[in-house]
Amino acid sequence: MLTKRHRYLYCFHRHLSSNSTRKYDDYNYFKRSLLLTDHFQHSLPRLPIPQLDKTCERYLTALKPILNNDENAYKETQKILADFRTGDGKRLDAQLRLKNASNRNTSYISKPWFEMYLKSRLPLILNSNFFLVFTDDQQKLKPAARLTNYIISSIRFMNTLRANWLDPEVYHLNPKKTNTDRFRKNLRLIPKSLAFYGAFVQKAFPLDMSQYNRLFKSTRVPKSDCDVLETSNENIRHIIVIKRGHYYKVNVLDENGDLFPAETIASMIKYLAEDLNDVDNEYPLGYFTADKRDRWAMVRTQMETISEHNKQMFKEIDNSIMVICLDEDDPDKLNKSLNKQQQLAEYVSGKYLCYNASNRWYDKSFNMIMLLDGTLGLHCEHSWGDGVALLRFCNDIDKDANGNNKINSTNYQLIKSSTNDSIEKLEFHFDDQIKNEFNISKQNYKEFISKFNVNIFQEPILGKNLLKKSALSPDAIMQLGIQMAYYKLHHRFVSTYESCSTAVYKHGRTETIRPVTNETKNFIEALTKSNDDKFKKDLLKKSSEKHQLLIKQAATGQGFDRHLFALKYLQEIENKEELHRIYKDKSYQLMNYNILSTSTVASKHIVAGGFGPVVNDGYGIGYLIDDEQCGLLVTSYLHKELPSFMQAADESFRELATIIKS
């Protein structure tokens, strides 16, 4: 839950950044932007609340295909919705708008959305956290050398952000025209109160950057009923490195807040990664961070009661700039001679998403994880922010680490490993009760992840180049292939969730795209009923056009999910009223039982990304499409059914490619 203190800390950080007197240098900072980081933040438009009639209309339209011709259910929902529209819904909508008008510094969805995450009592892993893996190291550096460069780039990113010198995040519709120094110099002349509109008229769309502050020195602290996000405002100098379940406090900044020399940081990482050979920690707390939140909150409170020392150890981890995890792996499972897809799906993805809890701290904003072969990626906590902020961070540090690598193969060989008197092992005090609780949480974890399965599909069947020729939306075709795969197995349409960023608005989070439409239903059913290729292509075109419309509506805050969610929150949580029948309706339950939970990963710096399924009989699907190929990374608890789904996906995308090429 966001408290006044947290809002104050955020403003305080911004105040420090915008009034920084620190001198620029090209080692501690990225290139200084021509525009201040917060140049557009003050003028971002507010997330609009859709008209209630439109929300109800869009809800019914999205509901129709997943009812699978159950006309009685549809008519019943129409009646309930009509009552909602003229009764409770109308009253709650007016209340929401009044509340929104009096709270102009944020969005109407911000508080309910934070609480949705923070009040969840489920384990973070597989239920909300996600992962991203960087592309392979083209320089073939030693793992510790590569990691050193990413640590340095991460600190450079943090320093530049806090100095208010990081280039603002802007979506450029015509990057050749607006992603230029000239554009930035011109925008610099426009007052902050109008800056967004100066960019907007040139078809450049500044994005909200309020989440970026929680990338560093931040954590999610477990509390009974509702967790708390905490971000330190202290001058923190250290990162935490986890190896074999042990926690090491490693100073990487000097007393003035400047980065240690690259060689000094490299010598410490070299020591930790290559020379340190401690036995496994008997009681690694990572298992607690992977458990249910109320249970972890109880254990942490008990541990803090044992001693002030434990409180300080938690503080060192919570406030650390970031957490680094040095994993030790079975070399055979990382052998490049193995099938790469199998390796990525069954081992690497599993390690980044949920395996090896003994060597993680899942509460932190992100864990940067390095496998034995140098594979590098992030495990990300989700409550504080969304994919836009994490992708920007990943893109920037990957580009910087590879383009300005301070440590290379030549100088790394000359560096001797050392602690440099800057590494401190953190150890907690335990009593018998905590040791017993540890054994319970460890067993809970093993039982939980034993159900987890992951697989991938990646083939040069179709790509953006082919779809551009046919004027088809790549995202629409990827979603259609996913629906076709499920329909092949079950002969029905199910609720599908696709995340869409609303970061173009102040404190925007996400809106839901509902990819299953009457148009996609018509196309998929026609595949088995018609041999007319032209007819199929016409239906395919209509499906693509409808999906593009849904993307536009969601990105501009004109979906229906967040509006209905905010009205439900208002009635149930703030007003403490009995929920209207619309929220108890079987159709509403069906709509929010997302069997297919999907999200796309679009970055040349990221080779894979994924998350867990949100229901026990569903799939978590991260997908990508580039110029010549497409791919899925699919997670599920359905051990027997997952291979069949992957086979159906392969068949579906091949079938789509054939129709498009015909």
N, C-alpha and C positions, 0 to 999 in steps of 0.2 A: 504494500500500500504506500502511495506517495504521501509523505508528511510535509508539513511546512518546512521542516529542517532540510529535507531533500531538495525542495524547490529553492530554498535559500542557497544551498550549496551549489546548485546548478548556476544560479545567477551570480554567485560569488566567483565561480570559476570563469564565467564569461567576463566578469568585471576585471579579474586579474589578467585575462588574456588580452582584452581590448586595450588595457592600459599598461601593457608590458613595457618595461624599460630595458629589457635584455637586448644585447647586441647580437645581430645576425651573424652567423658563420655557416659555411657550407658543410660542416661535419655534423653539427648538432641538429640541423634543420634541412628539410627539403628546400627546393628553390622557392623563394618567397613570392607569393602570389601578388599580382597587380591589384587584386581585390581582396579586402579583408574577408575572412571566413564567414563572418556573420553579416556580410553586406546586404544579403537579400532576406535574412531571417525576419527582420522587423516588418517587412512589407508582404510576406507570404499571405495569400488569401486563406480564408477560413474554410474548413471542410463543410460543404453544404449539407443541410438535412433535406433529403428528398421529400417531395410532396407525398402525403400519406396515401392518396389515391393511386399514385404511380407505384409506390412500394407494394401496395396490395395487388395491383394489376400484374406487376413483374413477378411477385411471389406465385400467383396462380399460373402464370405462363410457364415458369420454371418447374412447377409441381406436376403439371399435366403429363409429361412424358415418363416420369419415374413412377407414376401410379399404374403404368402398364395397362391402360384401358379400363381401369376400375372407375366407372362413371359414378357409381353410388358414393364412393369416397370423395370424388371430386366435387359433386353437388353438395355433400355435407360440409366440406371445407368452404365452399362458396357462401353457404348460409352463415357459418360461424364468422367468416371474414367480413361479411356485410354487417353483422352485429358489431363487430370490433371497430369497423371503420366509422360507424355513426355513434358509437358509445365510448367504451373505455379507450379505444385507440385514438379517437378524436381528442378526448380530454388529456391523455398522456402526451400526445404529440404537441398540443398547445403548451403543456407544462415543460416539455423538453426544449421547445423553442424559446420560451421565456428564460429558462435556466441557461441556455446557450448564449442568449443575448447579453446576459449579465456576467458572463465569464468569457470575455473575448480574447484572453491570452492563451487559449488552448482549443482543442476540438471536443465535440460532444462525445466522441467515442473513447477519448484517451483514458479517463479514469475507469470506466467499466472494463476496458480492454486490459489495462494493467491488472486490475483485480481478478479478471478471469484467469490469468496466468498465476498470479501470486496466491490466490486462494485455492488453487488446485492442490489436492493432497497426494496426488499420484507421484511416483518417481519421475524425476526429470528425464532420465534416459528413456528413449523410445516413445515417450508420451509428448514431449515438447522440444527437447534439444535436437540440434541437427549438426551436420558436419560438412566441411568443404576440404578438398584435397588439392594442393597445388600441382601444376604440371611438373613433369620430371625435370630434374636438374640437367640442363644441357652442358654444363661445364664439368660434370662428373667430379665435383669436389668431394672431399671426405665429409661424412655426415656432420661432424662437429664444425667444420669450416662453413658449410652451407648454413647451418643453424645460427652461427655467429652473425652472418650477414643479415639474416632475417630478424634477429633480435635487435641489431643496430638499426635496421630500417624501421622496425616497429617503434623504437624510441624516437627516431627522427620524425616519424609520423606524429607521435604523441606531442613532441615538443612544438612542432609546427602548428598543430591544431590548437594547443593551449596558448600559443603566442598570437593566435588569430591570423596566421599567415598561410594556412592551408587553403588551396584553391577551392572556392565554393563548389558544391556538387550541383551540376546543371545538366539537364537532359537537352541535348542539341538536336533539333529536328534537321538542321542543315549545318553539320559541324564544320564544313569547309568555310562557311560564312561567319559562324559565330564562335566557334572554338578557337579563337585567335586573340593575340595580344591587342589588336586594334579594338575588338569588341570589349575587352576588359577595360581598356583605357577610357573608352567612351562611357561605359557603365559606371566607372569610378566617379564621374562628374555628376551622376544622378543621386540625389539624397536617398539615404537608406529607406526612408518612408515610402519612396516611389520606385525603388530599384527593381523590384520584381516585374513591374509593368513595363519598364524600359527594356528588359530582356524578353518579356512575353511578346511584344509587338514585333520582335525580330525572330519569333518562333524558337526561342530558347527558354527552357522552363526550369528555373531554380527549384531545388528540392530542400525539404526540411532537413536540418542537420542537428536537431536537438538531441537525437539519440547518441551521437558520436561521443558525447562527454562520458558515457558509461562504458566505453571500450576499455578504459584503463583505470586501475586503482579501484575497481568496483567488484561487488559480489552480491549474490542473493543469499541473505541470511535466513535460515529456517526458523520460523516462529509458529506457535500453535495457532491454527485457524487461517492465518494469512502471513506469508513471508514478507520480508522487507528488502528493498534494494538500497544498498549503501555505497556511496562513492566518497573516498577520502579527499579532504582538501589540504592534507599535510604534504610537505615536500618529501615524498617517498623516493628512496634511492635504489630500491632493490626489486628484483624479480624472485619468484620461487621456482626452483628446479626440483622435480620429483623423479627419483630413480629407485627402483625396487621398493617402492612404497615409502621411502624416506623423503623428508622435506628439507631442502637446503635454501637458505636465504643468501642470495648472491647480489652484492652491490654492483651496479653497473653505471651509476652516476656518482660524481664526486660531491663534496659538500656544497658546491655552488650550483649543483643541478646539471652539470655538463657531463656528457658521455665520457667514460674512461676511453683511452686509446683502443682502437680496434684490436691491436695485438694483445692488450691486457685482457679484454673480454674473451678473445679466442683462447688464451692460455687457460682461463678458468673453465670454459666450456670443454676444452680438450681434456682437462683433468677430470671433470665430472663424467664425460661421455666415454673416455677411453681408459683412464687409469683408476678411477674410484671403483672399488670392488667390494662393497659392503654386502653383508648377508641380507636377505629379504627381511623387510620390516614385519614383525610378527603380528602387529595390529595396525595396518594402514587404514586411515579414516575414510579413504575413498569409497569404501563399501557403505558407510553411513550416508555419504552424499548421493549415493545411488538408490537409497531406500525411500520409503514413503515419507513425506515431508513432516508430518506430525511426529513420527517416530524419531527422525533425525533431530527435530527441534528439542524433543525430550532428552535425547542423549547428549546433545551439545550443552544444554542447560545443566545437566548433571556434571558434565566434565568441567564446566566453568565453576561449578560449586566446589569441586575438589580442590582447586588451587587458583590463585591469581596468576600463576605461571601459565596455566592452560589458557586463561583469557588472553594473555599476551601472545601466546603462540597462534591463537585464532586470529588475533588482530594483525599479526605479521603476514598471514596468508591472505586475509580479507583485503588488506590495504595494498598488497603488492601490486606493482605495475601490471604484471601478467604472470601466468603460470606456464612453465615449460615441462613437458613430460618426455623423459628419455626412456623409450621402450626397448626391451630386450626380446628379440623374436627368434622363432625357429627359422634358421637360414634357409631350410628347404622350402618353406612356405613363401619366401621372398625370392626364390630362384627364378631368374628371368626366363629359364628354359621351360617353365611351366606355362600353361595356357594363360595369357595375360588377362583375358576376361574373367576366367575362373579365379585368378589371383586377386584381381581388383574386387570382385564381388564377395567372395567367401572369406577373404582374410583382411585385406586392407580396409575395405568399407566397414567390416565388423569391428575392427580395432578402433576406428575413428568414431563410430556411432555408439557402441555400448560395451565392447570387450575391455578387459584389463582394468577394471574399476580400482584395483589396488594401487594403480599408478595414475589416478586422476583426482581432480577436485571439481566435480561437476557444477558446483555453485558459482564458480568464477564466470565472468562475462565470456571468456573463451579459454580453452586449454590449447596451447600450441604443441602438437604431438609430433615427435620425430621417431620414425621406425629405424630399425637397425641398418637398413640399406640407404638411409637418407631421405626416404619418402617423408614429406612434410605436409601438414594440414592442420585444421582447426576443428575442435569440438566446441559448439557454441550454445550457450544458454539463451533462451528465446524471449524471456519476459521483458527484458530491457530494450530490445530492438529487433529489427527485421533484417531481411536479406540485403536491402539496399546499402545500409551502413557497413555490414560485414563484407560485402563484395567490393565496395570502394576501398576499404582497408586492405583486403587481399590483393586487389589489382595494384594499388600503389606500392605496397611493400615488396610484392613479387617483381614488379618492374624495377624498383630501386635496388633491391638486393642483387639482381642479375645485371643491371646496367652500371651500378656504381659499387660493385662488390669490393669491400675493403680488404677482405681476406680471399686470397686466391691460392692455387695449388703451390705456387712458388714460395710465398712468404709463410704459408701454413706449415710447411716442412721445417722451417727454421724456428718456429715458435715452440717453446718448452711449456709443458703443462705446469700449472701452478695455482695455488689457492689465492695468491696475492693478498693474503690476510683479509680477504673480502668474502669468504664463504663461511657460513655458520649453519650447523645442523640444528634443526628445530625438533625437539622431542617433547611429547606430551606425557603427563602423569596419568596413570590408569589405576583404578581399583578393581576388585573382583567383579563387581556389578557391571562395570563398563566392559570388561573383558567378555563377560557372558553376553551382553548386548551385542558386542562385536560379532560373536559367533552366530547369533541369530540373524543379523543383517547380512552377513556373508552368505548364509544359507538362502536367505530371501533373494539375494542377487542371483545366485546360481540357478535357482528355480525359475526366476523371471526370464533370464536371457536364454535359458535352455529351449524356449519356444520360438526364439528369433531365427528367421531365415532371410537370406538376401541373395539376389541374383541379378544379372544384367543382360541386356540386349544391346548390341551395337553393331550396325551393319551399314555398308554404303548402298543402301536400297534407295533412299531418297534424301534429298537435302534442299537447302534454300534455293540453290540455283535452278533446280527443276521446278520448284513451286513458283518462283518468280515468273518463269516463262508462261505459267498457266494462270498467273494473277491469283494465286491461292495463299492464304495466310499460313505460314509455317506453324504457328501455335495452334491454329484450328485443326490442321492435319494431324499434328501430334496427339491432340486430345481425341480426335476421331479414331485414330488407331487404337488408343487405350480403350475407348468404349467398345469398339468392334471386338477386341480381344475378350473383354468380359462377356459380351453378348454371345460370342461363340461357345463359351463354356456354360452359360446359365440361361440364355434365351430370355433375358429381361434387362431392363434399364434400371440403374441404381443411382442414388445420390452421389454426385461427384463434386469435389471441392478443388478449385484452383485459386491460389492466392494472387492478388493484384495489389501493387503498392499504391497508396494514396499520398505519397511523400511530397507531391506538388503542393499540398496544403499544410498549414501550420499544425504541427503535432499530428499529422496524418499517420495512420498505421497501414492497415490493409483493408481491402474490400474483397468479397468473394465473387468470383466468376462461376456461374453454373453452366458448365459446358454441355450438359445433356439438354438438348432442345428438341422441339417438334421437328426441326429441320434435320438434325442428326439422326433422329429416330426414323424419319421417312427414308433417309439414305440407306441406313443399315438394313432396314427391313426390305428395301428394294433389291439388295444384293442377292437375295435368295428367291426373289419373285420375278425378276426381270432380266432379260438378256440384252436389253437395249443399252449400249454403251453411252450413247448421247444422252439418254434419259438419266443415267447414273451420273454423268458428268454435270448435268444441269443441277441435280440434287446436291452434288458435292459442292458446287459453286454457291448454292443457296446456304448450305451449312457453314461454309467459310465466311460468307458475308454476315450471317447472323452472329457468328462468334466474334468477328471484328467489332460489331456493334456492342456486344456484351463487354468486351475489353474496354471500349471507349466509355461506356456507362460506368463501369467499376472504377476506372482510373480517375474519373471526374466526380466520384462520390455519389453516383446515381444507381448503385446496386440496391438490393433490398435487405440483405442479411444484417448489415450493421445497424440499420434503422430499426428493424424489428428487435434486434438484440438490445439496443439502447432503451427501447420502450419496455421491454421485459425487465431489464435491470431497474428501471425507474419504478415500475409497479411493485416488483418483488422485494428489492433490496432497500430502496430509499423510502418508498411509500409504505412498505410492509403490508401490502394488500394481497388478497388472493388473486392468483393469476387468472387472466381471462382464458376462456375455453380455447382460444386459438393456439395457446402455448401448450395445451394438454391434448390437442387434436392429434390423432395418429399420423395424419399427413405431415404435420410440423415435426413430429418425432422422426418420421421417415426422411424428411428433407435434411435434418441435422444428424442423421446417422450416415456419415460419409464413408461409404465402403471404398471409394476411390478418392484418396487424398493426394493431390498432385501439386507440383511446383516446378518451375523451370530454372535451370542454371545456365546463364548466358555470359560467359567470360572466357577469353582466350587464356587467362591465367589459371583457370580451374579445370581440372580433369574429371572431377567427380564431386557430387554432392547428394545428400540424401537425409532421410528422417524415417521415423517409425510409422507403422500404420496407426490410425486413430481409433479403430474398432477391431475387435478380436477376429472378425471374419473378413477383414478388409486388406487393403494394400496401401503402402506409402510409396509414391512413385515420383522420383526425381527424373526429369527428362531434359534432353538437349537436342538441338539440331543445328548443324553447321552447314557449310556450303555443299558438302557432298555426302554427308552421312547423318544418321539420327541414332539416338540411344535412350535406353531406360535403365534406371537403377531402382529395383523394386524390392521392398521389404514386406514381410508378411509373417504371421504366426501360423499360416496354413502350410505345413511342411509338404503334404502330399499334393496340394493343388498348385503351388507356386510354379513348378516346372511346366505344368499344363498351361498356366497363364502366359508364361514366357514364350512357349511354342505358339500359342494363339496370337500373341503380339507379333511374332515374326511373320506369321501367315497374313496378319492384317495389314502390316506395312507393305508387304510384297504385293498384296491385292490392291492397295491404294496406289502404289507406284505403277502397276499395270494399267489401272483405269486412267490415271493422269497422263500416261504416255500414249494411250491409245488414240 
